[in-house]
Structures are given as C-alpha cells and as structure tokens.
Amino acid sequence: MSWRAYIADTITGQLIAPIDIPSFAWSISVSDSTLSTTKDKGAGEYDASGLTLPWTSVPGSTPAERVAMLAQDKRSIVLFWKTSLDPQDLGTPILMGSISPRTDSWQDTSFTLNSVMELLDSRILVRENTYGRAANSTTSDEFTLHGSWRGIAAQVGYMCTDMKPGGRLPIDWNNRGESGNHSMDFKGFDAGNQSCRQILESIANTENGIDMQFRPYLAGNTVRFSFQAASDGYVHLGQSTVHRLYCHRYGGDLENVTIDHIGPVMRVYAAGAGSDKAQLGYLAEDLSLCLQSDPWPLREMTLSNTDTDKAEQLAASARGNLNANRLPLMQIKGEVNVNDHDSTGLPVNPLGSFWPGERMEIALDGFPGMNDGIYQTRLMQMSGDETAQVKLTFDVMTDPIR
C-alpha cells in the first residue's frame, strides 16, 4: 500500500498524468478540533504542503511543457492511497488541491495546494450584471435564500461556481433546493463580506451549526468533490459508521496516545452590538463546580459578538459557549499505521475507510491517566506525510475527573 500522485485539471478534475512527489505533509479536518474555550466550529478543511519536485520528475521535455503541467491555479495535484496490486487501480483519492503558490529554482519546483475552501474564498456571492449597475454606479440588488442550512449552503456554492463565467469546479452541490426553516439575506453592495467561504463558515458557526466537508471521489478518469453537509436535525456528518481502535499496554492499532486536559469555565460574559453603556450584554453562569465539597476555582471568560443586536440571540450564544465549557474537558490523540494488516492479510485501517466526522470507539486498557474502558468520540482531524503513519485527533469530550 502506498501513495500515488496525479496531475489533474482544476476546472474539470480530469486526470492528466502521474507524477512522483518525494515528500509532502497533509491534513484533513471536519471542523475546528482545538481544545480551547474560545473557538468557532468552522467548516471542513484540508491542506497539503512541503511538496518539492526535481525538474526531472515533472512530465514534459521543454520548459513550456513542464510549466503547463504545473500551471498555478489551472492544475491540481491529487493524492491517492492505493491498497491493491492491480496496476489499473488508481486507489482512493484522499485529497486534491490546486497548485499555488509555486517557487521555481534551478534544481526543483516547490508549492503548496489550495483546498476547495481556499478557492471558494475568492468567489464572491454577487449576482451577475448587478454590481455597480444601479443609479450613479451603485448596487441595489438584494435577495434571500430559504431552506435547510445545507440547502442554502449548496445554493450559495452553486451560485459562486456554476453560475459564474469561468467559475465551474468539479463539485457536486448536493441537497441544493432542500426545504427548511432557515433564511439568509444577501446584499450586492456588501461584496467584501460575502465570499463563498465566509458564508459557508458563518452557517457552520451558527448555534447548532452543521458539519460541512468536500470529499473527493473517482468518477472514471476524473476526480470530483461531493459536498457533504449534515442535516438540520442532526448536525454531525458520518454518524452511520462506527470504527473501533484499540490501545492497550501491549500494543494495539492506536499508537503513541496522548490525552490533553483543560479545566471548566463557570461564567461567560457575552458582549453584543452597541458601545459603552449602551452595549448589549448577557452573563451565562453555572457555579455548581465551585460549590461542591472539593471545589474548582472560578474561571471566567468573555465572548464578543458585536454583530448581534438581538438579546435572545446573544443569550443563546453565551449559553451555548458555557454549555460547551462548563465541565472539565479532555481530548485524545494518537496514530495509526494505515499499512497494518490482519492475520488474513487484509488492511486493518486503510486510508479511505474512515474520514473526519465519523464516530469512533477508543478502547483504552492500562493507560496510566485514564480508567480502562471504551470512550465514544468522533474523528475530527487526520494528518500525515508521505509515509503510512497517520496522526488522529479526536473530538473534545467530557473529562471523567470531577
């Protein structure tokens, strides 16, 4: 089992040629997995960096041919994880990103890959032929999108890609037009705050915001992205699959385990719109851990939502933040070798068989700082390099210590 890399066309996803990449680093997430009291959920992201290729490995016999193969923005790199011995089998696409920026030297060329979300950061939700077209070169266009959160997100993405000249990308905007109880207003003159990425992340960061992820798949000789988004009723992705990893004193498939811990927060001071004495404010608190027989020391934090001008919306944000931090928290991290096989020779945890967002059961046995047992969590991020060793970061969970 090993990595394989291909050059592809950014607009269509069409595979162009295989290419040998000696080293790289990669990461895929479903949302922010930082163990912190102040964070946004964010949307799923991936990146690849540290890609350096000697010119001899770039297809082409002339400078023009080589540059065409690695043209920034126009070309992408797809990283496949291959498990079979069939030479016709390309493997499972794990990530794909457009080349940019790129730096050439006499010996080699180096670059990073832009994810779909980075591409969408430069797509603005403004309808064609409306910007600056009103009286005195102003913009008067306004519109509202209605539906489920993922339906709105998919429509925004579609408007920022397929509905723009030269805007097409190989993305399946699933659930576009799905009905629901949400709405978002957009004003054409507010172009500076309406990049597609900003809008998708704002949907993810709402109270009970949904998971979103662009997952690559192979369709014939092209690689496309399936826009995966959770429903309003259940905001997490990949909940139909449960994987189990084992970590015990004699080994296991989850290696190099570490567990981070952070203490509870008892008060959240949330500030909304306005200034000075007129600023909207709400205090959410839970002092129960300060009042128990072996108390925790008081810990307070502030939260700023200066765009929020509704008291109940600010209160909901403060309560949600408090609820996420009112108990001690912990986070498990570890590593798996995706080249491991079972006694029958089948791969145990090959890449492509699990994705960030999916449910995980971690069976701990003999870990000095935790009771033995099975811990229910989600995979939030996986990362690695050109080897088969993959680092896993799991969701923050309540620490059993009280």
C-alpha positions in Angstrom: 0.0 0.0 0.0 1.4 3.4 -0.9 0.7 6.9 -2.0 0.2 7.8 -5.7 0.0 11.3 -7.1 -1.5 12.6 -10.3 -1.7 16.0 -12.0 -5.3 17.0 -12.8 -7.2 19.9 -14.3 -8.6 22.2 -11.7 -11.8 23.1 -13.5 -12.8 19.6 -14.6 -10.9 17.2 -12.3 -9.7 15.4 -15.4 -6.5 13.3 -14.6 -3.6 14.3 -16.8 -0.5 12.4 -15.8 1.0 10.6 -12.9 3.8 12.3 -11.0 6.3 11.3 -8.4 6.3 13.5 -5.3 9.2 12.6 -2.9 7.8 14.2 0.2 4.8 16.1 1.5 2.6 16.8 4.5 -1.2 16.7 4.6 -4.1 17.3 6.9 -7.9 16.8 6.7 -10.5 18.0 9.2 -14.3 18.3 9.6 -14.2 21.3 11.9 -12.1 23.1 14.4 -10.8 20.5 16.9 -8.7 22.8 19.1 -9.0 22.1 22.8 -9.9 25.7 23.7 -12.6 27.7 25.4 -12.8 30.2 22.5 -13.2 28.7 19.1 -15.6 28.6 16.2 -16.8 25.3 14.7 -15.6 26.2 11.2 -16.1 24.1 8.0 -14.2 21.1 7.0 -10.7 21.9 5.6 -7.7 20.1 4.1 -4.2 21.1 3.1 -1.0 19.7 1.7 2.4 21.4 1.9 6.1 20.8 1.6 5.8 19.5 -2.0 9.1 19.8 -3.7 9.7 18.2 -7.1 13.0 17.9 -9.0 12.5 19.1 -12.6 13.4 15.6 -13.8 10.2 14.2 -12.3 7.9 16.8 -14.0 6.4 15.5 -17.2 7.5 17.4 -20.3 10.6 17.8 -22.4 10.6 21.6 -22.7 10.2 24.4 -20.2 6.8 25.3 -21.7 5.6 21.7 -21.4 6.7 21.4 -17.8 5.2 24.8 -16.8 1.9 23.8 -18.4 1.8 20.7 -16.3 2.2 22.6 -13.1 0.5 25.9 -14.0 -0.6 27.6 -10.8 -4.4 27.6 -10.3 -5.1 25.8 -13.6 -3.6 22.5 -12.4 -4.2 20.4 -9.3 -2.5 17.5 -7.6 -4.5 14.5 -6.4 -3.1 12.2 -3.7 -4.4 8.6 -3.9 -4.0 5.9 -1.3 -3.5 2.6 -3.2 -4.2 -0.7 -1.5 -4.4 -3.2 -4.3 -1.7 -4.7 -6.5 -3.8 -4.1 -9.7 -1.8 -1.7 -11.9 -5.1 -0.4 -13.4 -6.4 0.5 -9.9 -5.6 4.2 -9.1 -6.6 3.8 -5.5 -8.8 6.1 -3.3 -8.5 9.8 -3.7 -7.7 11.3 -0.3 -7.2 15.0 -1.2 -7.0 17.2 -4.2 -5.8 20.8 -4.3 -4.8 23.4 -6.9 -1.2 24.4 -7.3 -0.4 27.8 -5.8 1.8 29.5 -5.0 4.8 27.9 -6.8 8.5 28.7 -6.5 11.0 27.5 -9.1 14.7 27.1 -8.7 17.4 25.6 -10.9 17.1 22.2 -9.4 13.4 21.9 -8.5 10.0 23.5 -8.0 8.1 23.7 -4.7 4.5 24.6 -4.0 1.5 24.1 -1.7 -2.0 23.1 -2.6 -5.1 25.3 -2.3 -8.1 23.4 -0.9 -11.7 23.9 -2.2 -12.4 26.2 0.6 -9.4 28.4 -0.3 -10.6 28.5 -3.9 -14.1 29.5 -2.6 -12.6 32.3 -0.6 -12.0 34.1 -3.9 -15.6 33.6 -5.1 -18.0 36.4 -4.2 -21.7 35.9 -3.9 -22.9 38.8 -6.1 -25.4 38.1 -8.9 -24.1 38.8 -12.4 -24.8 42.1 -14.0 -25.9 43.8 -10.8 -22.8 45.2 -9.1 -22.5 48.9 -9.8 -25.3 48.8 -12.3 -27.9 50.8 -10.3 -28.2 54.6 -10.4 -24.9 56.5 -10.1 -22.9 53.2 -10.3 -24.4 51.9 -7.0 -25.6 48.4 -6.2 -29.2 47.9 -5.2 -29.6 44.1 -5.7 -30.8 42.2 -2.7 -32.1 38.6 -2.4 -32.9 36.0 0.2 -32.2 32.2 0.2 -34.6 29.9 2.0 -34.3 26.2 3.0 -32.3 23.9 5.2 -28.8 25.0 6.2 -27.2 22.6 3.8 -29.7 23.5 1.1 -28.7 27.2 1.5 -25.0 26.3 1.6 -25.2 24.3 -1.5 -27.1 27.0 -3.4 -24.5 29.6 -2.3 -21.8 27.3 -3.6 -23.6 26.7 -6.9 -24.1 30.5 -7.4 -20.4 31.1 -6.7 -19.2 28.4 -9.2 -21.5 27.1 -11.9 -23.4 30.4 -12.3 -20.3 32.5 -12.8 -18.4 32.7 -16.1 -15.3 30.5 -15.8 -16.5 29.6 -12.3 -17.1 25.9 -12.7 -15.3 23.5 -10.4 -15.7 19.7 -10.1 -18.1 19.9 -7.2 -21.4 18.0 -6.7 -23.6 20.6 -4.8 -25.8 18.0 -3.1 -29.1 19.0 -1.3 -29.4 22.2 -3.4 -33.0 23.4 -3.0 -33.7 21.3 0.1 -36.6 22.9 2.0 -36.2 24.1 5.6 -36.9 26.8 8.1 -33.8 28.9 7.7 -33.2 32.0 5.6 -30.2 34.3 4.8 -30.3 37.8 3.3 -27.7 39.0 0.9 -27.0 42.5 -0.3 -25.0 43.0 -3.5 -23.1 46.1 -2.2 -21.7 44.0 0.7 -19.3 42.1 -1.6 -16.4 42.4 0.9 -18.3 40.2 3.4 -19.8 37.7 1.0 -17.1 35.3 -0.1 -18.4 31.8 -0.5 -16.0 30.6 2.2 -17.2 33.3 4.6 -20.8 32.4 4.1 -20.3 28.6 4.5 -18.3 29.1 7.7 -20.9 31.5 9.1 -23.5 28.8 8.5 -21.2 26.2 10.3 -20.7 28.7 13.2 -24.3 29.4 13.9 -25.8 27.8 17.0 -26.3 24.1 16.2 -24.3 24.7 13.0 -23.8 21.8 10.6 -20.7 19.9 9.6 -19.6 20.5 6.1 -16.9 18.8 4.1 -15.7 18.4 0.5 -14.9 14.7 -0.1 -13.1 13.6 -3.3 -14.1 10.6 -5.3 -13.1 9.0 -8.5 -15.5 9.1 -11.5 -14.0 7.4 -14.5 -10.8 9.4 -15.3 -11.8 12.4 -13.3 -11.8 13.3 -9.6 -14.8 15.2 -8.3 -15.8 16.6 -4.9 -19.0 15.6 -3.1 -20.2 18.4 -1.0 -21.1 16.6 2.3 -23.2 18.5 4.8 -25.2 17.4 7.8 -28.9 17.9 8.2 -30.7 20.4 10.5 -32.0 17.5 12.6 -28.5 16.0 13.2 -25.6 18.4 12.7 -22.8 15.9 12.6 -21.5 14.0 9.5 -20.8 10.3 9.2 -22.8 9.0 12.1 -23.9 5.8 10.5 -20.4 4.3 10.7 -18.6 3.4 13.9 -14.9 2.5 13.9 -13.1 1.0 16.9 -9.5 1.5 17.7 -7.6 -0.3 20.5 -4.8 1.0 22.7 -3.5 -1.3 25.4 -0.4 -1.9 27.5 0.9 -4.5 25.0 0.3 -2.5 21.8 -2.9 -2.1 19.7 -3.6 -0.3 16.5 -3.8 3.1 18.1 -0.3 4.1 18.9 1.5 7.0 20.7 -1.6 8.0 22.5 -1.7 11.4 24.4 -4.6 12.9 26.3 -4.9 16.7 26.8 -6.9 18.2 29.6 -8.4 21.6 30.3 -10.4 22.9 33.3 -14.1 24.1 33.4 -15.4 27.6 32.8 -18.2 28.8 35.1 -19.1 32.2 33.6 -19.3 33.6 30.1 -19.6 37.4 29.7 -21.1 37.9 26.2 -21.0 41.4 24.5 -23.2 42.2 21.6 -23.9 45.3 19.4 -23.5 48.8 20.7 -20.8 50.6 22.7 -20.1 51.8 26.2 -23.2 51.8 28.5 -25.5 51.0 25.6 -23.7 47.8 24.6 -25.8 44.7 24.7 -24.6 42.2 27.3 -25.5 38.8 28.8 -24.0 36.7 31.6 -24.3 32.9 31.4 -23.1 31.1 34.5 -23.1 27.7 36.2 -21.4 27.8 39.6 -22.1 24.2 40.7 -18.5 23.0 40.5 -17.4 26.0 42.7 -19.9 24.9 45.4 -19.1 21.2 45.6 -17.2 19.6 48.6 -13.9 19.7 46.6 -14.5 22.8 44.6 -12.9 24.0 41.4 -11.7 27.6 41.3 -13.8 30.1 39.5 -12.9 30.6 35.8 -14.5 33.3 33.7 -14.2 34.2 30.0 -15.6 36.9 27.6 -17.3 36.4 24.3 -17.7 39.2 21.7 -20.5 39.1 19.1 -20.6 42.8 18.1 -22.8 42.0 15.1 -25.5 40.6 17.3 -28.2 43.1 18.1 -30.9 40.7 19.4 -30.8 40.0 23.2 -32.1 36.4 22.8 -29.6 35.6 20.1 -26.7 36.9 22.3 -28.0 34.9 25.3 -28.2 31.7 23.2 -24.6 32.2 22.1 -23.5 32.7 25.6 -25.4 29.7 26.9 -24.1 27.5 24.1 -20.5 28.5 24.9 -21.0 27.9 28.6 -22.6 24.6 28.0 -19.6 23.5 25.9 -17.1 24.5 28.6 -18.8 24.2 32.0 -17.3 20.8 32.7 -13.6 19.6 32.6 -12.7 18.6 29.1 -10.2 16.2 27.5 -9.0 15.3 24.1 -7.4 12.0 22.9 -4.8 12.0 20.1 -3.0 9.0 18.6 -1.5 7.5 15.5 -2.4 4.5 13.2 -0.3 2.8 10.6 -2.5 2.5 7.6 -0.3 -0.2 6.2 -1.1 -2.6 9.0 -2.7 -6.0 8.0 -4.7 -8.5 10.0 -3.9 -12.3 10.1 -5.6 -12.9 6.8 -3.5 -10.2 5.0 -6.3 -7.6 4.7 -5.5 -4.0 5.6 -6.8 -3.1 9.0 -7.3 0.7 8.8 -6.6 1.7 5.2 -7.0 5.4 4.2 -10.3 6.0 2.6 -12.1 3.6 5.1 -12.5 6.3 7.7 -13.0 10.1 7.4 -13.1 13.1 9.8 -16.6 13.4 11.3 -17.2 9.7 11.7 -17.8 8.1 15.0 -15.0 6.3 16.8 -14.8 4.0 19.8 -11.4 4.1 21.6 -10.8 1.1 23.8 -8.2 2.1 26.4 -6.5 -0.5 28.6 -3.7 0.2 31.0 -3.3 3.9 30.2 -1.9 5.4 33.4 -4.1 8.6 33.5 -7.5 7.1 32.4 -9.7 4.4 33.6 -10.0 1.3 31.4 -13.0 1.4 29.1 -14.4 2.3 25.7 -14.6 6.0 25.0 -17.2 7.3 22.5 -16.0 10.1 20.3 -15.6 11.4 16.7 -12.6 11.7 14.5 -12.0 15.4 13.9 -8.7 15.6 12.0 -6.2 13.3 10.4 -2.8 14.2 9.1 0.4 12.8 8.0 3.2 12.8 5.3 4.3 10.5 2.5 4.6 7.6 4.9 1.8 5.3 6.1 1.8 6.8 9.7 -1.3 8.9 10.2 -2.0 11.1 13.2 -5.6 11.2 14.5 -7.2 14.0 16.6 -10.5 13.1 18.2 -13.3 15.3 19.4 -13.2 17.1 22.7 -15.1 15.1 25.4 -16.1 15.5 29.0 -13.3 14.6 31.4 -14.5 12.0 33.9 -12.5 13.8 36.6 -14.7 15.9 38.9 
